[in-house]
Structure formats: structure tokens, C-alpha cells
Amino acid sequence: MKKLLLIIAFAPIMLMSQSTKVGVRAGLDFSTLQGPTEDAESFGVSTGFHFGVNVSRYLTSTFGFRAELLYSQKGFRKEYNGVGYYPIKLRDNNLFYTEGDIDYILEVSNAYASIPITAHIQPFSFLEFFAGFSANFLINPVGSGTVDFTSRSEPDRLFFRQTLQHSYYQDTAGGTGTSVNSPAVFVGEDIVTIPGAVGAYYIFDNNDEKIFRGFDLSVIAGTQVYVNKSFYIGLRAEYGLRDITNDAVDVSLESLSDTGGFKVNDDKDHQVTLQASVGFRF
């Protein structure tokens, strides 16, 4: 009788252990932006990494749900190679624009804390398919790169290289980066010294808005191949549903506003990511 009572008492725990699995997953992220671009602008792929833990709840032997807590590095490579306008800040903090040839390269890395929730089906012991959603919270967006500018009207007098040192959450309006060089250029007959490195919001005088939005919601689909009962290799695609860039500080390099100042891009930039993972479930 005592044995029967013990079996009855521990049966829910035994069933829970059989239908619930805990796992870990890590791998590489290949991500970019998808959205409208200017004529000389393009978005390339950036590589990052991800790792996290997950819990799977199996309702049947082949179907269940999974929740994860994931750290993920997503980003993109932005290039602009063509004719456009790049700002030069004068001594009075006004911006000077002249048409020139721009070679602009920016590598962005956005770190997210993500909570993916997926439904998964395992028609065979070695193969699983899944789909769902992920809530992504931006925690550390940074960027780095260079810009080379040569004026079309005065190519021998107005040219420079500037380093881009962007910490999108910490940078402030008018902020510069650290550099040993401060190029001196001719603006008309005046010699203007410009910073060798600039922050993300250098051209703004008073602006508290940030370029990247703090939250993104994405849809997920993918598959996992099990080498054995515990070890698997996975591949998943992720598409962001929200515009991750803030139009108010998304500045155009191609053209100026009607008043001759900088122009912002009123467009929608969606994050696209491919993840390759290895993982274990216990």
C-alpha cells in the first residue's frame, strides 16, 4: 500500500520530467537590414553570435512548445559610395554642406536580450520543425566605420577622412570620438578644423532621440537535426516586424532638405537574421 501511495504522489513529477526538457543553444548570427535605400547606398551582412537557455514542454511525443532566453548580436553593414552631401560643422556650430564624392562604411552591432516562443513538431526522432515569435529588447547598440569625403567643386582644398565611433545609447548631441588626427580643410577661404572621430549624433545640437528603437518583434521559422537524443544542429530564419530605425535621426547622405539642411529618411528598415546553432537538451 505504501508503495502505491508513493507512486501516486510522485507520478506528476515523473510525468513532468518526461514531458519537459531543458536545453542550451549557441551559434552564429548572419543579419542585415531590409528596406528602401538611396541610389548609392547598400546594406550588407554582419556576423555576430548568440547563446542562451530554453525549456521545452511536450504535449505529445511529437508536438510541443519552447521558450528561450537568448543573448543575440544582430547588425548590418551600411555602405554609401557615390555623390552626396556630408556635413562639416563650423566654429559657430552651424553645418556646412557641399556636394562631393562619399565613401562611407559603417558596421553596426546591436546586442539584444530575446525571448523566442515557438511551437515545434518532430515527425521523426532526428528531425524537428518549429515556428513562432520573438520579443527582442535592445541592450547595447554600437557602430564603427570611416567616411572619406572629397568636394566636387574644390577637390584639392576640401577633402578629409573621418572615423565613426558610435555608441548609440551613450552618445550625446554634438559628441565626438577619440582620435589623434583633426583634419583641417578649406571652407571657402576659411580653414576649419574638424574632429577626426565623431559620435552617432555629432551633427545634432540638441536631440535626445536615439537612432535605434529599443524593442523589435520578429517571426521565426526553422528546423533542427538531432545527431542523437541530446545533441542537435539547427538553422532558423528571423524577420523583424517593426521599423528598427528612428526617422527623426536617420539622416540622408544623398540629398538635402528643402531648406538646405540635412534631410531624414522616412522609411522602414526591418531586421533579417539567419541563425546557425548547435545545442543540447537534457
Residue, then its C-alpha position, 0 to 999 in steps of 0.5 A: m500500500k505504501k508503495l502505491l501511495l508513493i507512486i501516486a504522489f510522485a507520478p506528476i513529477m515523473l510525468m513532468s520530467q518526461s514531458t519537459k526538457v531543458g536545453v542550451r543553444a549557441g551559434l552564429d548570427f548572419s543579419t542585415l537590414q531590409g528596406p528602401t535605400e538611396d541610389a548609392e547606398s547598400f546594406g550588407v551582412s554582419t556576423g555576430f553570435h548568440f547563446g542562451v537557455n530554453v525549456s521545452r514542454y511536450l504535449t505529445s511525443t511529437f508536438g510541443f512548445r519552447a521558450e528561450l532566453l537568448y543573448s543575440q548580436k544582430g547588425f548590418r553593414k551600411e555602405y554609401n559610395g557615390v555623390g552626396y552631401y556630408p556635413i562639416k560643422l563650423r566654429d559657430n556650430n552651424l553645418f556646412y554642406t557641399e556636394g562631393d564624392i562619399d565613401y562611407i562604411l559603417e558596421v553596426s552591432n546591436a546586442y539584444a536580450s530575446i525571448p523566442i516562443t515557438a511551437h515545434i513538431q518532430p515527425f521523426s526522432f532526428l528531425e524537428f520543425f518549429a515556428g513562432f515569435s520573438a520579443n527582442f529588447l535592445i541592450n547595447p547598440v554600437g557602430s564603427g566605420t570611416v567616411d572619406f569625403t572629397s568636394r566636387s567643386e574644390p577637390d584639392r582644398l576640401f577633402f578629409r577622412q573621418t572615423l565613426q565611433h558610435s555608441y548609440y545609447q551613450d552618445t550625446a548631441g554634438g559628441t565626438g570620438t577619440s582620435v589623434n588626427s583633426p583634419a583641417v580643410f578649406v571652407g571657402e577661404d576659411i580653414v576649419t578644423i574638424p574632429g577626426a572621430v565623431g559620435a552617432y549624433y555629432i551633427f545634432d545640437n540638441n536631440d535626445e532621440k536615439i537612432f535605434r528603437g529599443f524593442d523589435l518583434s520578429v517571426i521565426a521559422g526553422t528546423q533542427v537535426y538531432v545527431n542523437k537524443s541530446f545533441y542537435i544542429g539547427l538553422r532558423a530564419e528571423y524577420g523583424l516586424r517593426d521599423i528598427t530605425n528612428d526617422a527623426v535621426d536617420v539622416s540622408l547622405e544623398s540629398l538635402s532638405d528643402t531648406g538646405g539642411f540635412k534631410v531624414n529618411d522616412d522609411k522602414d528598415h526591418q531586421v533579417t537574421l539567419q541563425a546557425s546553432v548547435g545545442f543540447r537538451f537534457 
